[in-house]
Amino acid sequence: MKNMKKIIALSALVVVLGAVGIAYAADNKTPADITAALTGKSITDVNTERAAGKTYGTIAKEADKLDEFKAQMLEQRKAVLDQRVKDGQITQQQADESYNNIKNNQATCDGTGNGQGAGSGRGQGMGRGAGNANGSCNGTGSGMGYNQ
């Protein structure tokens, strides 16, 4: 009977942890996800256009969705920065500085990847990481860069 209770408790824990992981992953959207959702295109179509040389910002701009794209990218990057602070990877001051750099760089972005500005920060894994990026905004601002 004790073993059965342990198995049930362990199973419940696995389900809860799995749900938390899925919820976190569901909130973590890539630029391709955001572009596809805004333009009504499939992720495959967006990635095909990206592979042909268009930036995500250009794709969004062509659909008259650049402002929405920039806003959602800023929101996504803020969530990533907040999580990195929570995980102890960066300080709140570093997060605020990166966020302000991204926000300021978006002001000059026209979606073509030719924006002005620089950003800084640290990050690793999953194609996300910032590191002294400058000059290329891809419609979203530089500094906290998804590999675009």
C-alpha positions as CSV (number, residue, x, y, z in Angstrom):
1,M,0.0,0.0,0.0
2,K,2.9,2.4,0.8
3,N,4.5,1.7,-2.5
4,M,1.2,2.4,-4.3
5,K,1.0,5.8,-2.6
6,K,4.6,6.6,-3.6
7,I,3.9,5.7,-7.2
8,I,0.8,7.8,-7.3
9,A,2.6,10.8,-5.7
10,L,5.5,10.4,-8.1
11,S,3.2,10.2,-11.1
12,A,1.4,13.4,-10.0
13,L,4.7,15.2,-9.6
14,V,5.8,14.2,-13.1
15,V,2.5,15.4,-14.6
16,V,2.8,18.8,-12.8
17,L,6.4,19.3,-13.8
18,G,5.5,18.3,-17.4
19,A,2.7,20.8,-17.5
20,V,4.9,23.6,-16.2
21,G,7.5,22.8,-18.9
22,I,4.9,22.8,-21.6
23,A,3.5,26.1,-20.3
24,Y,6.9,27.7,-20.4
25,A,7.7,26.4,-23.8
26,A,4.3,27.6,-25.1
27,D,5.1,31.2,-24.1
28,N,8.5,31.1,-25.7
29,K,7.9,32.1,-29.3
30,T,10.5,32.5,-32.0
31,P,10.6,35.3,-34.5
32,A,9.2,32.8,-37.1
33,D,6.3,31.9,-34.8
34,I,5.4,35.6,-34.3
35,T,5.8,36.5,-38.0
36,A,3.6,33.5,-39.1
37,A,0.9,34.4,-36.6
38,L,0.8,38.0,-37.6
39,T,0.9,37.4,-41.4
40,G,-1.3,34.4,-41.5
41,K,1.5,32.4,-43.2
42,S,2.7,29.0,-42.2
43,I,6.0,28.8,-40.3
44,T,7.3,26.8,-43.3
45,D,6.5,29.7,-45.7
46,V,8.0,32.2,-43.3
47,N,11.2,30.1,-43.0
48,T,11.3,29.7,-46.8
49,E,11.2,33.5,-47.2
50,R,13.8,33.9,-44.5
51,A,16.1,31.4,-46.2
52,A,15.7,33.4,-49.4
53,G,17.1,36.4,-47.7
54,K,14.2,38.3,-46.3
55,T,14.3,39.4,-42.6
56,Y,11.4,38.6,-40.3
57,G,10.8,42.3,-40.1
58,T,10.6,42.6,-43.9
59,I,8.1,39.8,-44.1
60,A,6.0,41.5,-41.4
61,K,6.3,44.9,-43.1
62,E,5.1,43.5,-46.4
63,A,2.0,42.3,-44.6
64,D,1.6,45.7,-43.0
65,K,2.3,44.2,-39.6
66,L,5.7,45.6,-38.7
67,D,4.6,47.6,-35.6
68,E,2.8,44.5,-34.2
69,F,5.8,42.4,-35.0
70,K,8.2,44.8,-33.2
71,A,5.8,45.0,-30.2
72,Q,5.5,41.2,-29.9
73,M,9.3,40.7,-30.3
74,L,9.9,43.3,-27.6
75,E,7.4,41.6,-25.3
76,Q,9.1,38.2,-26.0
77,R,12.6,39.5,-25.3
78,K,11.4,41.2,-22.1
79,A,10.1,37.8,-21.0
80,V,13.4,36.1,-21.8
81,L,15.3,38.8,-19.9
82,D,12.9,38.5,-16.9
83,Q,13.5,34.7,-16.9
84,R,17.3,35.2,-17.1
85,V,17.1,37.5,-14.0
86,K,14.9,35.0,-12.2
87,D,17.4,32.2,-13.0
88,G,20.3,34.3,-11.7
89,Q,22.0,34.5,-15.1
90,I,22.0,38.3,-15.2
91,T,21.2,41.1,-12.8
92,Q,18.1,43.2,-13.0
93,Q,20.3,46.2,-14.0
94,Q,21.8,44.2,-17.0
95,A,18.2,43.2,-18.0
96,D,17.0,46.8,-17.8
97,E,20.0,48.0,-19.9
98,S,19.4,45.3,-22.5
99,Y,15.7,46.0,-22.7
100,N,16.2,49.7,-23.1
101,N,18.8,49.1,-25.8
102,I,16.4,46.8,-27.7
103,K,13.6,49.3,-27.3
104,N,15.7,52.2,-28.4
105,N,17.0,50.3,-31.4
106,Q,13.5,49.4,-32.5
107,A,12.8,53.1,-33.1
108,T,15.2,53.1,-36.1
109,C,14.3,49.7,-37.4
110,D,12.4,49.6,-40.7
111,G,12.2,45.9,-41.0
112,T,15.1,45.5,-43.5
113,G,17.8,44.6,-41.0
114,N,19.6,48.0,-41.5
115,G,18.8,49.6,-38.2
116,Q,21.2,51.5,-36.1
117,G,22.5,50.9,-32.6
118,A,24.2,48.4,-30.5
119,G,23.3,46.1,-27.7
120,S,25.1,44.0,-25.2
121,G,24.6,41.1,-22.9
122,R,25.3,37.4,-22.3
123,G,23.4,34.3,-23.2
124,Q,23.7,30.8,-24.3
125,G,21.7,28.0,-25.8
126,M,18.8,27.4,-28.1
127,G,20.0,30.0,-30.6
128,R,19.3,32.8,-28.2
129,G,22.1,34.8,-26.8
130,A,23.2,38.3,-27.0
131,G,26.7,39.5,-27.3
132,N,27.9,42.9,-28.3
133,A,25.6,42.9,-31.4
134,N,25.4,46.0,-33.4
135,G,24.1,47.5,-36.7
136,S,21.5,44.9,-37.6
137,C,18.0,45.1,-36.2
138,N,16.0,42.7,-38.5
139,G,13.0,44.7,-37.6
140,T,13.4,44.0,-33.9
141,G,16.4,45.8,-32.5
142,S,19.7,44.3,-31.7
143,G,21.3,43.3,-28.5
144,M,19.2,40.3,-27.3
145,G,19.5,38.4,-30.5
146,Y,17.7,35.4,-31.7
147,N,19.8,34.0,-34.5
148,Q,18.1,35.8,-37.4
